[in-house]
Amino acid sequence: MRNRELGLEPSSQKAIAEKFGLSRVYVGTVIENHQHGPKADEWRKKFASYAGMKN
């Protein structure tokens, strides 16, 4: 992951999970697009925003 190499946050899916109070497993399934629906889409946008990525 780019952020880990540069020492930026979030450096891992675990960091994202801790920030939003979610499980690492759920964050991983949302990021990998295994979760579908409006709530998962909303979380993907929040994760991307937090990571500094454009939606």
PyMOL commands that set and color helices and strands:
alter all, ss='L'
color gray80, all
select helices_A, chain A and resi 2-6+13-20+24-31+38-51
alter helices_A, ss='H'
color red, helices_A
deselect
rebuild
show_as cartoon
